[in-house]
Amino acid sequence: MTFLEIAFISLTVVTTAFLLFIGNRAIESSEVNIFRNKLILVVALVGWNVYILVASSFKSLQSYDFPPRFALAFIIPSFIFTGVFLYLNRNKPWVLQIPKHWLIYFQSFRILVETLFVFGLVAGVFNREVTIEGYNFDMIFAISAPFIGYFGYQKRLLPNRLWNLLGLVVLASVIVAFLISIYAPEIFGGTGPLLPLKAMTYPYVLIAGFLMPTAVFLHVLSIIQLRKQLNLESRKTTHE
């Protein structure tokens, strides 16, 4: 196993640990079926990672066919889960039990992801266009996370409402860069798919299957937190 592969797996383990941490915080605040809900959380996160490992072993996913099979296997299911789960829980009290700045600070993990992209470029796993040397500006955005977390969310000295939306736009642009690299390489000056098939093998599929969806999940959860807090403050002001 190469350094790059170990690095992607290690980052996934750290990200999983963070989700378990904030999940436990939310579950304990509910005081209802705590053990059962914690067990579901662990099984769900571990189970999804096992699914990624098993699914990525099938050669059929390593294909340039349209629609992209790795998207159908990993990205779309994770997005559906994020949307449904957060929609159903948007009004639950636990949403505000997770400190808002935690979600922002942790978005800086994307700096490491994009750094590994550069190493992946050198190793021939990724093409230049999907890294910071091309059209992937996610690292630049992620660098702002600690500043927004501190000055925007803890000190409230900076406006923070649009930051999460901008983060989602940046993530969408990265997805577009990947898709162009495969299905419209002529836009980048290529004559055939630019993204190596190796990028569709484990552990590199963790990007599409876990790391990127985690960033989306945290952004959407943060947006829900802000809206819920604004609603509470508005009701408080009205009563006063």
C-alpha positions as CSV (number, residue, x, y, z in Angstrom):
1,M,0.0,0.0,0.0
2,T,1.4,3.4,-1.0
3,F,1.7,6.5,1.1
4,L,-1.1,8.1,-0.9
5,E,-3.5,5.3,-0.3
6,I,-2.7,5.2,3.4
7,A,-3.2,9.0,3.6
8,F,-6.7,8.8,2.0
9,I,-7.8,6.0,4.3
10,S,-6.4,7.8,7.3
11,L,-8.2,11.0,6.5
12,T,-11.4,9.0,6.1
13,V,-10.9,7.4,9.5
14,V,-10.4,10.9,11.0
15,T,-13.5,12.2,9.2
16,T,-15.5,9.2,10.4
17,A,-14.4,9.8,14.0
18,F,-15.5,13.4,13.8
19,L,-19.0,12.4,12.5
20,L,-19.2,9.9,15.3
21,F,-18.2,12.6,17.8
22,I,-20.8,15.2,16.7
23,G,-23.4,12.4,16.2
24,N,-22.9,11.2,19.8
25,R,-23.2,14.8,21.0
26,A,-26.6,15.1,19.2
27,I,-27.8,11.8,20.4
28,E,-27.0,12.4,24.1
29,S,-28.8,15.7,23.9
30,S,-32.0,14.0,22.9
31,E,-32.1,11.7,26.0
32,V,-34.2,9.2,24.0
33,N,-33.1,5.7,22.9
34,I,-29.5,6.8,23.4
35,F,-27.8,3.4,23.1
36,R,-30.0,2.3,20.2
37,N,-29.3,5.6,18.3
38,K,-25.6,5.4,19.0
39,L,-25.5,1.8,17.7
40,I,-27.3,2.9,14.5
41,L,-24.9,5.7,14.0
42,V,-21.8,3.4,14.3
43,V,-23.4,0.7,12.1
44,A,-24.4,3.3,9.5
45,L,-21.0,5.0,9.2
46,V,-19.0,1.7,9.3
47,G,-21.4,0.0,7.0
48,W,-21.2,2.8,4.4
49,N,-17.4,2.6,4.4
50,V,-17.5,-1.2,4.0
51,Y,-20.0,-0.7,1.2
52,I,-17.5,1.6,-0.6
53,L,-14.7,-0.9,-0.1
54,V,-16.7,-3.8,-1.5
55,A,-18.4,-1.9,-4.3
56,S,-15.1,-0.4,-5.6
57,S,-13.8,-3.9,-6.0
58,F,-16.1,-4.5,-9.0
59,K,-14.4,-3.7,-12.3
60,S,-17.6,-2.5,-13.7
61,L,-17.2,0.8,-11.8
62,Q,-13.9,1.5,-13.5
63,S,-15.5,2.8,-16.7
64,Y,-15.9,5.9,-18.7
65,D,-19.4,5.0,-19.7
66,F,-22.2,7.5,-19.2
67,P,-23.8,8.0,-16.8
68,P,-20.8,7.8,-14.5
69,R,-21.1,4.5,-12.6
70,F,-19.1,5.8,-9.6
71,A,-21.6,8.6,-9.2
72,L,-24.5,6.2,-9.3
73,A,-22.9,4.0,-6.8
74,F,-21.6,6.6,-4.3
75,I,-22.4,10.2,-4.9
76,I,-26.1,10.0,-5.6
77,P,-27.0,7.7,-2.7
78,S,-25.0,9.9,-0.2
79,F,-26.7,13.0,-1.5
80,I,-30.1,11.4,-1.2
81,F,-29.4,10.4,2.4
82,T,-28.1,13.8,3.3
83,G,-31.2,15.5,1.9
84,V,-33.7,13.1,3.4
85,F,-32.0,12.8,6.8
86,L,-31.5,16.6,7.3
87,Y,-35.0,17.4,6.0
88,L,-36.6,15.0,8.4
89,N,-34.5,16.3,11.3
90,R,-34.4,20.0,10.5
91,N,-36.7,21.0,13.4
92,K,-35.2,18.6,16.0
93,P,-33.6,20.2,19.1
94,W,-30.3,18.3,18.6
95,V,-29.5,20.5,15.6
96,L,-28.5,23.3,17.8
97,Q,-26.7,21.1,20.3
98,I,-23.7,20.8,18.0
99,P,-21.6,23.9,18.3
100,K,-21.9,25.8,15.0
101,H,-18.2,26.6,14.8
102,W,-17.2,22.9,15.0
103,L,-18.8,22.3,11.6
104,I,-16.9,25.2,10.1
105,Y,-13.5,24.4,11.6
106,F,-13.7,20.8,10.4
107,Q,-14.2,21.9,6.8
108,S,-10.5,22.7,6.8
109,F,-10.0,18.9,6.3
110,R,-10.5,19.7,2.6
111,I,-7.1,21.3,2.6
112,L,-5.6,17.9,3.2
113,V,-7.9,16.4,0.5
114,E,-6.7,18.8,-2.1
115,T,-3.1,18.4,-1.0
116,L,-3.4,14.7,-1.6
117,F,-4.9,15.5,-5.0
118,V,-1.5,17.1,-5.9
119,F,0.3,14.0,-4.7
120,G,-2.1,12.0,-6.7
121,L,-1.3,14.1,-9.8
122,V,2.4,13.2,-9.4
123,A,1.5,9.6,-8.9
124,G,-0.6,9.5,-12.1
125,V,-3.9,9.0,-10.2
126,F,-5.5,12.3,-11.1
127,N,-5.2,14.7,-14.0
128,R,-3.9,18.3,-13.6
129,E,-7.3,19.9,-14.3
130,V,-9.0,18.4,-11.2
131,T,-6.3,19.7,-8.9
132,I,-5.4,23.2,-7.6
133,E,-3.0,23.4,-10.5
134,G,-6.0,23.4,-12.8
135,Y,-9.6,24.2,-12.0
136,N,-10.1,22.9,-8.5
137,F,-10.2,25.9,-6.1
138,D,-11.5,23.9,-3.1
139,M,-8.2,24.3,-1.2
140,I,-8.4,28.1,-1.4
141,F,-11.9,28.0,0.0
142,A,-11.0,25.5,2.7
143,I,-8.2,27.8,4.0
144,S,-10.9,30.3,4.9
145,A,-12.7,27.8,7.2
146,P,-10.6,28.5,10.4
147,F,-11.1,32.3,10.0
148,I,-14.8,32.0,9.3
149,G,-15.2,29.6,12.2
150,Y,-13.5,32.0,14.6
151,F,-14.4,35.5,13.4
152,G,-17.7,34.6,11.8
153,Y,-19.2,32.0,14.1
154,Q,-17.5,32.5,17.5
155,K,-16.9,36.2,17.5
156,R,-19.6,37.2,15.0
157,L,-17.4,39.8,13.5
158,L,-17.9,38.6,9.9
159,P,-21.0,37.8,7.9
160,N,-21.3,34.0,7.6
161,R,-24.6,33.3,6.0
162,L,-23.2,33.0,2.4
163,W,-20.1,31.1,3.3
164,N,-21.8,27.7,3.3
165,L,-23.6,28.4,0.0
166,L,-20.3,29.4,-1.5
167,G,-18.7,26.1,-0.2
168,L,-21.5,24.1,-2.0
169,V,-20.9,26.0,-5.2
170,V,-17.1,25.3,-5.0
171,L,-17.8,21.6,-4.4
172,A,-20.2,21.6,-7.4
173,S,-17.4,23.1,-9.5
174,V,-15.1,20.3,-8.5
175,I,-17.6,17.7,-9.6
176,V,-18.0,19.5,-12.9
177,A,-14.3,19.5,-13.4
178,F,-14.2,15.7,-12.9
179,L,-17.1,15.2,-15.3
180,I,-15.5,17.4,-18.0
181,S,-12.3,15.5,-17.6
182,I,-14.2,12.3,-18.5
183,Y,-17.0,13.3,-20.9
184,A,-15.9,16.6,-22.4
185,P,-12.1,16.6,-22.3
186,E,-11.8,18.8,-25.4
187,I,-12.8,21.7,-23.2
188,F,-9.5,21.2,-21.4
189,G,-7.7,20.6,-24.6
190,G,-7.7,16.8,-24.4
191,T,-8.7,14.3,-27.1
192,G,-9.8,11.5,-24.8
193,P,-10.8,11.0,-21.1
194,L,-8.2,12.8,-18.9
195,L,-9.1,11.2,-15.6
196,P,-7.2,7.9,-15.2
197,L,-9.3,4.8,-14.4
198,K,-7.2,4.3,-11.3
199,A,-9.0,7.3,-9.7
200,M,-12.1,5.0,-9.7
201,T,-10.5,2.4,-7.5
202,Y,-10.2,2.1,-3.8
203,P,-9.2,4.2,-1.8
204,Y,-9.6,7.0,-4.3
205,V,-13.3,6.5,-4.6
206,L,-13.5,7.6,-0.9
207,I,-13.4,11.1,-2.3
208,A,-16.7,10.7,-4.2
209,G,-18.2,8.2,-1.7
210,F,-17.3,9.7,1.6
211,L,-15.1,12.8,1.9
212,M,-16.9,15.1,-0.5
213,P,-20.4,14.0,0.7
214,T,-19.2,14.7,4.3
215,A,-18.3,18.3,3.3
216,V,-21.8,18.7,1.7
217,F,-23.5,17.2,4.8
218,L,-21.6,19.7,7.1
219,H,-22.5,22.7,4.9
220,V,-26.2,21.8,4.8
221,L,-26.3,21.1,8.5
222,S,-24.7,24.4,9.2
223,I,-27.2,26.2,7.0
224,I,-30.1,24.5,8.9
225,Q,-28.5,25.5,12.2
226,L,-28.3,29.2,11.1
227,R,-31.9,29.2,10.0
228,K,-33.1,27.6,13.1
229,Q,-31.2,30.0,15.3
230,L,-32.5,33.0,13.3
231,N,-36.0,31.7,13.7
232,L,-35.5,31.4,17.5
233,E,-34.0,34.9,17.7
234,S,-36.9,36.3,15.7
235,R,-39.5,34.7,18.0
236,K,-37.7,36.0,21.0
237,T,-37.6,39.5,19.6
238,T,-41.3,39.3,18.8
239,H,-42.2,38.2,22.3
240,E,-40.2,41.0,23.8
